[in-house]
Amino acid sequence: MHFSHADNVAIYLTGNLEVLVLLGLAFAIYTLAAYFIARRFSEGQMRTVRRWMWIGTIIAGVIFVLTPGMASKDLFVYADYGNLVGAHGANPYFSTPRQVAYNDLLTHIDGWSNAPSAYGPVWVYLAGLLSLIFGDNPLPYFYIYRGLGLVCHVLNVLLIGRILRMNGRSERTVTLGMFLYALNPLMLFEGPLGAHNDVFMSTLLLYGFSLCFRANQLGFTRLKNYWPALVMLTLAVLVKFTSIPAIIFFLFVLAAQTLGAPRKLTRDLPWGAALKNVAIAGGLFVAITLVAYLPFWIGHGPGEIVRSFGTPPSSSGAQNSLMRVAMNWLYVHPHTSIPVVTFVAHALANRGFWSKVDILAMGLAVLVGAWYTWRSPSMRTLVVGSLTTMTVILVVTPWFYSWYVVWLVALAPIMLAFSTGRFTRALVAFCLVFSASAVFTYMNLAFFHIVGYQLAIRYVLMMAPPIIAALIVYFYVRARQKQAPQAEELSSPAGSEDASVMPR
């Protein structure tokens, strides 16, 4: 197959298309299998289904770990920052591998060697520890980080099953929830193959949520019950800050349950006890965060510390987003006769604009979540609020990669632990379809022949399917719910009519 006169380009584009087609086929099989688990197989077959699920997961995972090709070089980025800390004793938040370890082999393999670390201290400590053991040789890291990705993938499946069982779900529901994560093609592609730390972060999140469910059974408002969950969720935040919604909604639920809302009158609520609980939990989160960051912050002023959070490229650049589309459009069309279009394009290409959009969108999601938490301070609200806010973050973020969807697909199966309404079903549909459409970020722009609009087309192919799927599910469930009362009303007169003619 040839897409170019240059043989190397032709081989690359052929391989790119082959990977996308195979992933598309894998998602088609995955969807069909999920349908059979949910609708066709009997309850007694679930144990057998899980056995084959585990066999498929382990085989696919091992194949991906041993695959010589790479879709991303992030594992060498992790190794390089670990080498910076472990071998050179340098600070990854205020220096770069290129500045400190220019002659090291990892520095020349790492594509982000000229930027400070964007990862939290928990991940930096882990990478530094591995560096002390394996040094600057890239080969061990190739398998170690992939192996870690496979281990975390398996743990995530087990944790999903544990959470669903803790909530008394049927064997069918437990099997379906585990399957939705275990054999999701993107999860295998970005975990055992890509070795992204998003899988590790998801493991901490899932374990934290499982401890939340356990604490809820014992009494969620008591410190001795909830502190292990809070510690695990905090560690997840210290891998990547994007899991912060879990902490926010944890505090919301803790406060609302302490208050006894909404069962009591406002004037009778124990505000003092609620403030005390939130202060203790918030203080624990802050204390762990400070202890983790303190070794890196010693010797640096507050201004330097604040600026360090804005130095990674993810804090100022754009990838696979509407901002990137606008930047590309302005590059191709520097001058246009339509002033409105130029104004909109410049606004969308401005990182400051998107920072405000991020804050506004996340703030709105948190406010709506706080209102729902007041109405229903339950574990369902904790999970739905966290997942919804993280989904909103990914929709509006100017810096996006497909492996970020791991956060969503890891939490989506937990929704099966609760009775699902139209919003929660639409949210799950969005997450699962997004895991398929996010694969388009790997599609080479050479396949799109409309110059200046390639990124826009790819962005639409990525974002439109999950949004459309969520809307379809939402309005379909809404229509079904409206039809149910009408059916009851129609059946009620018939029932009374039959009763009136029955012999007395």
Buried (B, 14 or more C-beta within 10 A) or exposed (E): EEBEEEEEBBBBBBEBBEBBEEBEEBBEEBEEBBEEBBEEBEEEBBEEBBEEBBEBBBEBBBEBBEEEEBBBBBBBBBBBBBBBBBBBEBBBBBBBBBBBBEEBBBBBBBEBBEBBBBBBBBBBBBBBEBBEEBBBEBEEBBEBBBBBBBBBBBBBBBBBBBBBBBBEBEBBBBBBBBBBBBBBBBBBBBBBBBBBBBBBBBBBBBBBBBBBBBBBEEEBBEBEBBBBBBBBBBBBBBBBEBBBBBBBBBBBBBBBBBBBBEEEEEEEBEEEBBEEBBEBBBEBBEEBBEEBBEEBBEEBEEEEBEEBEEBBBBBEBBBBBBBBBBBBBBEEEEEEEEEEEBEEBEEBBBBEBBBEBBEEBBEEBBEBBBEBBBEEBBBBBBBBBBBBBBBBBBBBBBBBBBBBBBBBBBBBBBBBBBEBBBBBBBBBBBBBBBBBBBBBBBBBEEBBEEEEBBBBBBBBBBBEBBBBBBEEBBEBBBEEEEEEEEEEEEEEEEEEEEEEEEEE
